[in-house]
Amino acid sequence: MLDSTARLDRLEVEFDRATAALGTSPMHHVRHGIEFRGQLRDRAPQIAKAVGKLSEDLASDGLVPLLAYGSLLGATREGRLLDHDDDFDLFVTLRAGTEGEFYERRRALHRVLEARGWTVEPNGKFKNAHVWNSEEGSKLDLFSVWDDGVSAWTHMERMKWRSMPRHWFLEHSPIEVDGIRLEASDYASEFLAERYGPNWGTPDKYYDWRWPLNN
């Protein structure tokens, strides 16, 4: 039934009517379901603690987490986390000569994190994993990037695994978004154009929706 942006917009109108009548916080639909509006920003203090702990644990192995995907888009385009985003995305770049070595490095990374108190939940056949620490309490979406020495490989549109310039993930600077401090690529605009298209600067909450939409 939800086959168009118009119908999805109408559903949000009904959400607003229902939550107003019930006296609850506003809700909206996101790619992964129905959530409270702006809930990612509401969790920013917990995310900041989790990111700080993860950064410390990765630094001991010479790794630096970078802001990724929707979290990078919100920080770059709007200076804050997106209203309709529901997860906090990070990159970690792993150098490996072959794809087989990359998978082994990724498994080793997960074992290291688990030894340091993290729960690691790999996302099936994909290269990302949900990680969380019971002390920090906020789940992070950690995407492994394969640096083969020539190019960098990571998930792009529709989770397609493809390559791009490796220096996009090697050159980075500090950034802060909603009180969360970490690093972001110096080529954020180039990456966002590659991932979300040339109109990435214009908000579109239905971009890359999970099923085809009209109008």
Backbone bond lengths (Angstrom), bond angles and torsions (degrees), N, CA, C in turn:
res aa  C-N    CA-C-N  psi(-1)  N-CA   C-N-CA  omega(-1)  CA-C   N-CA-C  phi
1 M - - - 1.465 - - 1.530 111.95 -
2 L 1.309 117.88 -31.06 1.471 121.17 -176.85 1.526 109.07 -89.64
3 D 1.335 115.24 67.83 1.457 120.26 -172.17 1.526 113.67 -102.38
4 S 1.336 117.59 10.18 1.457 120.02 -179.57 1.521 110.16 -149.42
5 T 1.335 115.72 157.77 1.457 119.56 175.70 1.526 110.47 -64.23
6 A 1.338 116.76 -31.80 1.466 120.26 179.39 1.530 110.61 -63.07
7 R 1.328 116.46 -42.11 1.463 119.36 -179.78 1.528 111.51 -70.37
8 L 1.320 116.38 -36.90 1.459 119.19 176.13 1.529 110.71 -65.80
9 D 1.333 117.06 -39.89 1.462 120.51 176.63 1.528 110.50 -62.88
10 R 1.336 116.59 -41.19 1.459 120.69 179.02 1.532 110.01 -62.67
11 L 1.318 117.06 -39.36 1.457 121.13 178.15 1.526 110.71 -60.95
12 E 1.325 117.00 -39.37 1.461 119.18 178.71 1.524 111.54 -66.56
13 V 1.337 116.80 -34.98 1.473 119.96 174.70 1.524 109.62 -59.23
14 E 1.334 116.17 -42.59 1.463 119.92 179.99 1.531 111.27 -69.07
15 F 1.344 116.65 -35.69 1.467 119.07 173.43 1.526 109.62 -56.84
16 D 1.334 116.29 -46.64 1.461 120.32 -177.45 1.530 111.22 -62.54
17 R 1.325 116.64 -40.24 1.464 119.65 178.48 1.524 110.49 -64.48
18 A 1.326 116.11 -42.54 1.465 120.06 -176.87 1.530 111.33 -68.61
19 T 1.320 116.98 -46.75 1.464 119.09 -177.72 1.524 111.22 -68.43
20 A 1.348 117.17 -32.74 1.465 119.87 175.83 1.530 110.32 -65.11
21 A 1.324 116.55 -41.86 1.466 120.33 -179.68 1.529 111.18 -67.66
22 L 1.330 116.50 -34.64 1.454 120.95 -177.74 1.525 112.92 -86.27
23 G 1.350 115.90 -14.11 1.451 119.64 -178.64 1.511 113.18 73.22
24 T 1.338 117.28 29.30 1.460 121.64 179.40 1.528 110.38 -106.27
25 S 1.321 115.88 172.07 1.464 120.52 179.05 1.529 110.35 -65.75
26 P 1.350 117.47 147.31 1.474 120.54 178.74 1.526 111.24 -60.58
27 M 1.344 115.57 145.44 1.452 121.50 178.00 1.519 109.58 -125.16
28 H 1.318 115.80 162.52 1.467 120.27 175.20 1.527 108.09 -155.40
29 H 1.341 115.15 170.33 1.455 119.45 179.32 1.521 109.64 -95.68
30 V 1.306 114.93 142.05 1.459 122.27 176.23 1.529 107.03 -128.47
31 R 1.323 116.76 178.57 1.460 119.58 -175.71 1.523 112.65 -59.77
32 H 1.316 117.17 -27.49 1.460 119.90 -174.56 1.518 113.78 -102.33
33 G 1.339 118.08 2.26 1.456 119.09 179.51 1.520 111.60 146.43
34 I 1.332 115.97 -149.72 1.456 122.72 -179.22 1.523 108.17 -113.31
35 E 1.330 115.97 126.74 1.463 120.60 -173.56 1.525 110.07 -135.79
36 F 1.326 115.62 164.77 1.456 120.04 170.79 1.523 109.10 -69.45
37 R 1.300 116.81 138.89 1.467 121.92 -176.83 1.528 110.71 -66.50
38 G 1.328 115.75 131.77 1.455 120.91 177.89 1.512 114.18 71.16
39 Q 1.361 116.97 20.33 1.466 119.10 -175.05 1.523 112.07 -66.49
40 L 1.351 117.41 -27.41 1.459 118.96 179.22 1.524 110.19 -64.45
41 R 1.341 117.16 -42.99 1.462 119.94 177.92 1.521 111.21 -67.24
42 D 1.335 117.02 -32.68 1.456 119.52 177.38 1.531 111.38 -63.36
43 R 1.337 115.78 -28.65 1.468 120.01 -179.10 1.531 112.10 -93.11
44 A 1.325 117.40 7.53 1.473 121.07 -174.83 1.534 113.16 -53.78
45 P 1.338 120.77 -43.01 1.479 119.03 179.04 1.524 113.01 -60.65
46 Q 1.342 117.18 -41.23 1.460 120.31 178.15 1.538 110.91 -68.62
47 I 1.341 116.00 -38.91 1.466 119.97 178.12 1.523 110.13 -63.65
48 A 1.341 116.40 -41.15 1.464 120.59 179.92 1.531 110.83 -59.42
49 K 1.329 117.50 -41.86 1.463 120.85 178.50 1.523 110.83 -65.70
50 A 1.332 116.58 -43.34 1.460 120.24 -179.65 1.524 111.21 -64.95
51 V 1.335 116.84 -42.73 1.467 120.64 179.09 1.522 110.38 -63.67
52 G 1.331 117.41 -40.56 1.459 120.61 178.35 1.520 112.19 -61.59
53 K 1.339 116.07 -43.87 1.464 120.43 178.60 1.527 110.80 -66.12
54 L 1.325 116.96 -43.83 1.460 120.11 179.73 1.524 111.02 -63.08
55 S 1.327 116.58 -41.66 1.466 120.26 179.09 1.525 110.86 -60.22
56 E 1.327 117.17 -41.77 1.471 120.93 177.81 1.522 111.06 -62.85
57 D 1.324 116.55 -45.29 1.460 120.07 -177.47 1.528 112.02 -67.82
58 L 1.328 117.21 -36.29 1.463 119.86 178.71 1.526 111.09 -74.24
59 A 1.339 117.09 -33.92 1.464 120.76 -178.64 1.526 111.22 -60.71
60 S 1.317 117.13 -31.97 1.462 119.89 -179.77 1.518 111.51 -66.58
61 D 1.337 116.87 -18.00 1.457 121.77 175.61 1.530 111.79 -106.91
62 G 1.333 116.39 13.45 1.453 120.91 178.63 1.520 114.30 73.86
63 L 1.342 117.42 22.21 1.461 121.47 -177.99 1.529 110.30 -111.25
64 V 1.326 115.60 148.21 1.465 121.46 -178.93 1.524 109.12 -127.41
65 P 1.335 119.62 119.71 1.460 120.53 176.28 1.533 110.51 -75.18
66 L 1.321 115.79 138.68 1.460 121.98 178.58 1.521 110.01 -116.98
67 L 1.312 116.38 148.21 1.458 122.08 175.34 1.528 109.15 -61.89
68 A 1.331 117.74 139.74 1.464 121.36 -173.41 1.529 112.65 -135.75
69 Y 1.316 114.93 159.17 1.456 125.79 168.42 1.539 113.84 44.99
70 G 1.344 117.12 -126.75 1.465 119.44 -174.17 1.514 113.28 -61.42
71 S 1.326 117.28 -32.43 1.467 120.09 178.03 1.522 110.49 -67.63
72 L 1.334 116.36 -39.70 1.467 121.27 175.97 1.519 110.58 -68.09
73 L 1.318 116.85 -38.70 1.466 121.07 179.12 1.528 110.64 -61.55
74 G 1.335 117.00 -47.25 1.457 119.57 179.94 1.515 112.15 -63.11
75 A 1.333 116.50 -44.19 1.464 120.37 -179.03 1.521 111.59 -63.62
76 T 1.333 117.18 -40.60 1.464 121.41 -176.07 1.519 112.05 -77.49
77 R 1.321 116.34 -44.03 1.467 120.08 -174.77 1.521 113.12 -83.41
78 E 1.342 117.33 -38.41 1.456 119.99 -170.87 1.525 113.65 -121.10
79 G 1.325 117.08 -7.36 1.456 119.70 -178.99 1.509 113.83 71.71
80 R 1.334 117.25 18.35 1.463 122.03 179.40 1.529 108.30 -161.33
81 L 1.312 116.71 168.01 1.449 120.68 175.82 1.518 110.07 -69.13
82 L 1.318 116.91 146.49 1.459 121.37 -175.73 1.527 111.77 -70.63
83 D 1.337 115.70 143.62 1.463 120.85 178.01 1.522 111.76 -58.82
84 H 1.349 116.40 -40.57 1.460 119.87 -172.62 1.525 113.34 -96.49
85 D 1.342 117.37 10.83 1.458 119.72 177.45 1.522 109.03 -89.48
86 D 1.333 116.51 149.34 1.464 118.86 -176.91 1.521 113.52 -131.50
87 D 1.343 117.51 8.63 1.461 119.26 173.73 1.524 109.69 -145.88
88 F 1.331 115.73 157.06 1.457 121.20 -177.74 1.518 107.84 -106.03
89 D 1.343 115.70 118.95 1.458 122.52 -170.10 1.526 112.38 -102.12
90 L 1.342 115.28 136.45 1.457 121.85 178.46 1.527 110.33 -135.27
91 F 1.334 115.65 147.92 1.458 122.56 170.26 1.527 109.62 -102.13
92 V 1.327 116.59 147.79 1.450 121.53 164.37 1.531 105.99 -136.14
93 T 1.331 116.94 125.89 1.455 122.00 -174.01 1.521 110.40 -95.05
94 L 1.345 115.33 127.90 1.455 122.14 -178.27 1.528 109.14 -117.74
95 R 1.321 117.19 121.96 1.466 122.10 179.77 1.528 109.32 -84.12
96 A 1.337 117.05 128.49 1.460 121.69 179.55 1.523 108.87 -156.89
97 G 1.334 115.70 140.30 1.452 120.31 -177.61 1.509 113.92 -72.69
98 T 1.335 116.96 -31.02 1.465 121.46 179.70 1.521 109.20 -130.58
99 E 1.330 115.80 163.95 1.455 119.05 179.51 1.529 110.32 -65.75
100 G 1.326 116.58 -34.64 1.462 119.52 176.84 1.513 111.90 -61.16
101 E 1.339 116.49 -41.89 1.471 120.43 177.45 1.523 110.76 -65.65
102 F 1.328 116.07 -35.52 1.463 119.70 177.24 1.529 110.78 -60.93
103 Y 1.334 117.01 -45.30 1.460 119.73 179.74 1.522 111.11 -62.00
104 E 1.340 116.52 -38.57 1.455 119.26 178.69 1.524 111.15 -67.14
105 R 1.315 116.73 -40.03 1.468 120.26 177.80 1.525 110.10 -63.80
106 R 1.323 115.96 -38.72 1.467 119.76 178.79 1.524 110.48 -64.65
107 R 1.332 116.72 -44.02 1.472 119.37 177.48 1.526 110.86 -62.28
108 A 1.338 116.09 -40.94 1.459 119.93 178.79 1.526 111.05 -63.20
109 L 1.330 116.53 -40.56 1.460 120.52 177.48 1.524 110.50 -60.17
110 H 1.317 116.76 -44.77 1.463 120.14 -179.94 1.526 110.77 -62.35
111 R 1.342 117.16 -39.10 1.466 119.89 178.85 1.525 111.21 -65.05
112 V 1.328 116.27 -39.46 1.463 120.61 178.52 1.527 110.08 -62.84
113 L 1.331 116.76 -45.55 1.468 120.48 -179.81 1.527 110.98 -62.65
114 E 1.316 116.03 -41.95 1.471 119.12 179.09 1.528 110.81 -63.75
115 A 1.330 116.92 -37.32 1.472 120.19 178.50 1.517 111.52 -66.06
116 R 1.346 116.74 -22.31 1.462 121.00 -179.33 1.526 112.34 -99.96
117 G 1.327 116.25 15.77 1.458 120.13 171.72 1.511 115.93 98.94
118 W 1.334 117.78 4.35 1.456 120.50 179.50 1.524 110.83 -89.15
119 T 1.321 115.99 143.64 1.456 121.07 167.31 1.526 106.89 -92.04
120 V 1.327 116.96 128.61 1.462 122.06 -177.40 1.526 108.74 -117.58
121 E 1.321 116.12 123.64 1.459 122.00 -178.03 1.530 108.70 -121.52
122 P 1.364 118.64 92.22 1.468 120.77 179.68 1.525 111.07 -59.85
123 N 1.331 115.27 146.67 1.460 121.26 -176.74 1.527 110.39 -94.66
124 G 1.316 115.84 69.57 1.453 121.32 175.20 1.519 113.13 55.82
125 K 1.333 115.80 -127.44 1.465 121.75 -176.93 1.526 112.63 -78.82
126 F 1.330 117.82 -7.61 1.452 120.73 -176.36 1.527 111.09 -87.70
127 K 1.348 115.17 169.78 1.467 119.69 -171.55 1.532 113.23 -94.33
128 N 1.318 117.77 5.39 1.460 120.31 178.62 1.525 110.55 -101.19
129 A 1.311 114.56 165.90 1.470 120.79 178.20 1.520 108.49 -147.53
130 H 1.316 116.21 145.99 1.459 120.87 171.98 1.523 107.59 -88.04
131 V 1.312 115.44 129.19 1.461 119.89 -179.06 1.520 109.20 -127.06
132 W 1.322 115.93 140.98 1.457 119.59 176.13 1.520 109.53 -152.77
133 N 1.315 113.68 155.38 1.453 122.12 -178.04 1.522 106.76 -122.05
134 S 1.307 116.63 128.50 1.466 120.15 -174.38 1.523 112.21 -59.27
135 E 1.339 117.26 -28.99 1.460 119.99 179.69 1.523 111.32 -72.57
136 E 1.338 116.69 -34.85 1.471 119.96 -177.11 1.520 110.98 -90.33
137 G 1.327 117.70 -36.34 1.455 120.97 169.85 1.506 117.24 82.65
138 S 1.325 120.84 1.55 1.451 121.25 -179.60 1.527 109.83 -119.81
139 K 1.329 115.77 133.75 1.456 121.43 -177.15 1.530 110.08 -83.98
140 L 1.338 116.02 138.58 1.456 123.01 178.54 1.524 108.74 -118.10
141 D 1.338 116.69 148.48 1.460 122.02 178.04 1.529 107.58 -103.31
142 L 1.325 116.59 105.08 1.466 122.19 -172.73 1.527 109.93 -102.33
143 F 1.342 116.05 115.92 1.457 122.87 -178.77 1.526 109.62 -102.45
144 S 1.328 116.76 122.47 1.457 121.01 176.76 1.528 110.04 -83.09
145 V 1.330 115.34 131.39 1.462 122.79 177.62 1.527 107.73 -107.05
146 W 1.323 117.01 131.34 1.458 120.92 178.55 1.520 109.88 -94.66
147 D 1.328 116.49 115.03 1.466 123.26 174.06 1.524 107.06 -98.89
148 D 1.343 116.79 108.42 1.465 120.10 -177.29 1.524 112.65 -92.88
149 G 1.355 116.63 8.03 1.450 121.38 -179.17 1.508 113.48 93.67
150 V 1.331 116.79 -15.36 1.471 122.52 178.18 1.526 110.48 -119.21
151 S 1.338 116.02 -46.18 1.463 122.79 -178.86 1.520 109.57 -134.68
152 A 1.312 114.91 169.68 1.459 121.04 172.79 1.522 107.88 -114.76
153 W 1.331 116.07 139.14 1.460 122.44 -178.27 1.523 109.53 -118.83
154 T 1.332 115.34 133.00 1.459 119.33 174.51 1.522 109.06 -158.85
155 H 1.324 116.24 174.39 1.462 121.05 179.83 1.526 110.34 -72.53
156 M 1.341 115.04 136.85 1.458 119.71 176.12 1.527 108.33 -124.40
157 E 1.350 118.53 -140.37 1.456 121.13 -176.08 1.529 110.74 -56.20
158 R 1.363 114.88 137.93 1.467 122.05 -179.04 1.523 111.96 52.74
159 M 1.323 116.72 30.38 1.468 123.99 178.96 1.524 112.15 63.61
160 K 1.329 117.42 21.76 1.461 120.52 177.10 1.528 109.19 -67.08
161 W 1.322 116.82 136.12 1.465 123.75 -178.71 1.519 107.83 -92.48
162 R 1.336 117.17 112.17 1.465 118.88 -179.15 1.517 110.75 -149.82
163 S 1.340 114.23 170.61 1.461 120.07 -171.19 1.520 112.21 -99.92
164 M 1.327 114.72 162.84 1.462 123.23 176.45 1.530 107.13 -159.68
165 P 1.331 118.80 175.37 1.470 120.23 -178.33 1.528 112.27 -58.66
166 R 1.321 116.26 130.37 1.458 120.37 -176.06 1.523 112.65 -69.57
167 H 1.350 117.95 -26.25 1.467 118.73 -177.80 1.530 111.54 -68.03
168 W 1.337 117.36 -16.63 1.457 119.39 175.53 1.533 111.34 -60.48
169 F 1.316 117.38 -25.38 1.463 121.79 -176.63 1.520 112.78 -107.04
170 L 1.331 116.95 -4.90 1.455 120.94 -177.14 1.525 112.83 -101.86
171 E 1.330 116.94 -24.23 1.463 121.34 -178.43 1.526 108.38 -109.68
172 H 1.311 116.04 119.29 1.457 119.46 -173.51 1.521 110.76 -149.64
173 S 1.333 115.10 165.21 1.459 122.15 -177.99 1.527 109.41 -141.18
174 P 1.347 117.27 159.21 1.466 119.98 179.19 1.527 111.31 -64.80
175 I 1.321 115.08 147.68 1.456 121.94 176.89 1.526 108.03 -145.85
176 E 1.322 115.79 154.50 1.461 120.64 174.58 1.515 108.56 -131.52
177 V 1.318 117.14 131.94 1.457 121.95 176.69 1.521 108.10 -136.63
178 D 1.323 116.51 121.65 1.460 122.86 -178.70 1.532 112.32 50.16
179 G 1.337 115.11 39.38 1.455 120.83 176.84 1.515 114.69 82.78
180 I 1.327 117.33 2.00 1.463 121.86 179.28 1.520 108.05 -96.91
181 R 1.325 117.53 119.69 1.462 122.16 -176.54 1.528 110.16 -105.47
182 L 1.318 115.52 127.65 1.461 121.00 176.22 1.520 108.38 -163.85
183 E 1.326 118.16 -162.03 1.455 122.89 -179.12 1.526 110.26 -108.13
184 A 1.340 115.43 153.68 1.469 121.31 175.52 1.520 108.73 -140.45
185 S 1.307 116.12 150.38 1.462 121.51 -179.16 1.521 111.42 -58.40
186 D 1.333 115.81 141.84 1.464 120.55 173.07 1.518 110.91 -71.24
187 Y 1.329 116.95 -8.30 1.466 122.18 -179.44 1.526 110.03 -116.28
188 A 1.324 115.03 38.64 1.467 119.84 -177.78 1.522 111.64 -58.78
189 S 1.325 117.92 -43.09 1.471 120.53 -178.74 1.518 111.45 -62.63
190 E 1.342 116.11 -41.38 1.464 119.64 179.34 1.534 111.09 -65.51
191 F 1.329 115.91 -42.17 1.458 118.95 178.87 1.527 110.57 -64.43
192 L 1.321 117.72 -44.84 1.460 120.99 -177.89 1.523 111.54 -63.64
193 A 1.340 117.60 -37.56 1.464 120.55 176.45 1.529 110.52 -65.08
194 E 1.334 116.20 -37.27 1.460 120.71 178.72 1.526 111.23 -69.01
195 R 1.330 116.51 -38.36 1.464 120.69 -176.44 1.523 112.83 -83.21
196 Y 1.340 117.24 -43.47 1.467 120.41 -172.27 1.524 113.60 -110.30
197 G 1.330 117.35 0.15 1.455 120.44 177.94 1.517 112.52 91.29
198 P 1.341 116.94 171.03 1.464 121.13 -174.91 1.529 114.14 -64.66
199 N 1.323 117.32 -17.53 1.475 120.35 -179.71 1.525 112.39 -97.69
200 W 1.329 116.32 24.13 1.466 119.15 -176.58 1.521 112.48 -61.27
201 G 1.336 117.43 -21.97 1.458 120.63 179.97 1.513 113.93 -74.85
202 T 1.345 117.25 -10.74 1.466 121.77 178.49 1.521 109.37 -101.70
203 P 1.325 118.85 121.48 1.467 120.42 -177.87 1.526 112.85 -58.39
204 D 1.317 116.76 135.70 1.464 123.18 176.87 1.528 107.32 -151.74
205 K 1.315 116.04 94.54 1.462 119.73 -174.89 1.521 112.56 -69.37
206 Y 1.339 117.21 -11.67 1.459 119.79 179.17 1.522 112.54 -99.84
207 Y 1.323 117.70 7.95 1.453 119.63 179.06 1.533 109.69 -63.63
208 D 1.330 115.84 136.05 1.466 120.96 176.22 1.523 111.15 59.49
209 W 1.343 116.72 38.48 1.462 120.95 179.95 1.519 110.32 -64.12
210 R 1.302 117.31 160.04 1.468 120.99 -171.77 1.517 113.60 -76.44
211 W 1.332 117.94 -12.77 1.478 120.34 174.07 1.526 108.21 -143.03
212 P 1.340 118.16 160.50 1.471 120.89 -176.11 1.526 111.84 -61.93
213 L 1.327 116.30 139.64 1.464 122.17 177.65 1.515 110.38 -125.81
214 N 1.333 115.66 145.16 1.464 121.07 173.08 1.515 110.43 -88.81
215 N 1.352 115.35 166.83 1.472 125.41 -179.96 1.516 112.02 36.44
